[in-house]
Amino acid sequence: MKNTLSRLATLRHLLDTVAMSSQEDIQKHLAAHGFKVSQPTLSNDLRRLGATRIITSDGPRYVQPSHPLYQRQTEGGTRPTASGVGPVSLSFSGTLAVLHTRRGYAQAVANDIEESKIKDCLAVVAQDSTILAVMSEKCSREQFVDELRKVIPHLELA
């Protein structure tokens, strides 16, 4: 377990400080720090950290959801938004909201939703391309959609 925690801490540091465009690049950097990992282990580690590969002006790069590229300037200061992840669709079942993103983006979008602190959002759980958000019973769907659109401007109702 100690090795896993050390590896994750090193990976976190590398993602914040080094532009790496492929999992092979990441494996090489981890090996240089004494961590030889298989591709499945690396994929699992990246998923644990919520890291994803994005396209920047300098080309593709792996980043963590906390990276500034996941934020944009809005009125009233900087607020996290899920811009650049493509369309996000939304459907409801009772007080449950189900959002679908492009593969690999759900964790970043879920983090943005949590950081926005929507008052009637009780919980957010993300998988690879699906997010489950639990609304309070007193919140209307329209109110919830309005709040989500502040975080996800390109939200589409399914």
N, C-alpha and C positions, 0 to 999 in steps of 0.2 A: 504494500500500500504506500509506503514511503516513496518508493520509486515512481509510482503513478502520480502522487502529489507533486513530486519534484519535476517530473516530466510535464505535467499540466502547467505548473508555474513557469517553466522554461518556455513552453509553447505560447502561453499568454504573453510573455515578454517579447518573444520573437514576432508575434502577430502585431504587437504595438510598435515595434522598432524596425522591422525589416520588411521590405516589399517582396513578397513571395507569390509567384503567379501559378504555381502548381503544387500538388502534393509531393511530387518528387523534390522540388526545391525545399519544402518544409522538412522532408525526411533528411536531406543533406545537412540542413542547419541543425536539426536535432542531433544528428550523428556527431557533428562537430562539438556539441555540448555533452557528448557521452551517452546519448539515448538512441539506440538503434531500434526502430519500430517498423512493424509491418504496415502495409497500406490499410488493412482493415482496422488495426489499432489506431492509426492516425485518423481515419475517418470517424471512428467512435470518439476520439479525443476532440476533434473539431466540432462534432455534434454536441458533446457535453458543454463546450464553451460557447455554443451558439454561433460559432464562426461560419462565415460563408464567403464565397468567391464573388467579387463584384467587378464591374468594369469601370476603370478610371481613365482619365485622359492619358495616363502613362501605360495603359493596358490592364489586363486582369490582375487582381490582387486578393489575397485572403485577408479578411478583417474580422474583428469581433463586433458584435452589435453596438458596443459603446464607442466605436470609432467615429470621429467627426463626420465622415462621409454619410452617416445615417441621420444627420441632423441638417436642418436648413433654417435660414433666418425667416422669421415671421413677425407680424406685428406684436409688440410687447416683448421682444427678445427672442432668444433661441429656444425653440421647442422641438422635441424629437418628432420626426415624421417618417412615415414609411414611403418616402418618395423613391422612385427608381426601382421598385420591385415589380412593376407591371400591374395589371389589373388585380384587384382583390375583390372576390365576390362574397356576398353575405346572404345567409338565409337564417330563418328562425324556427325554433320548436319550443313553444312555451317561453320560459325565461332563458333559454339557451340560444346563443348566437353562434352560428358556425361560419367561419371565414375560410376561404380557399385562396392560396397564394401560388405563385410559381414554386416549383420544387426547390427546397433549400432555403426559402425566405421566411417561413412561418415563425421561426424563433425570433428573428429580427423584428418582424411586425408585432409579435406578441410583446416583446420588450418595449417597443414604442408605445403600445397601448397601456402597459403597466406604468411606464414613466409619465404618461400624460395624466394619470390619477383621475380617471373618469369616476365620479363619485358613485354612480350606480352600477359600476362594474365590480362584482364581488370576487371574481377569480378569472384567470386566463391560463390556459394550458395549450402548448403548441407541440406539434409533431413536425414532420418534414414539410408538408404543404397544407396542413389543416390546423386551424386554431379553434378552440372551444372557449367562448366567453360566457360567463354566467352573470345575468343581469339581476338586480333586485326586483322584487315583485311590484314595487311602486313605480318603476321606470317604464315608460311607454317605449315601444319600438322606435317611434319617430324621434323621441329624445335621444335614445341610444345611437341611432344612425347619425343624428346631427353631431353628437360628441365624437363619434368615430371618424366622421368626415374632417374634423379638425386635425386628426392624426393621419388619416388615409384619404387624401383629397380625391383620389381616383377610385373610390369605393363604388362597386356596382351591386345593386340589389338583384338577387337571383330569383 
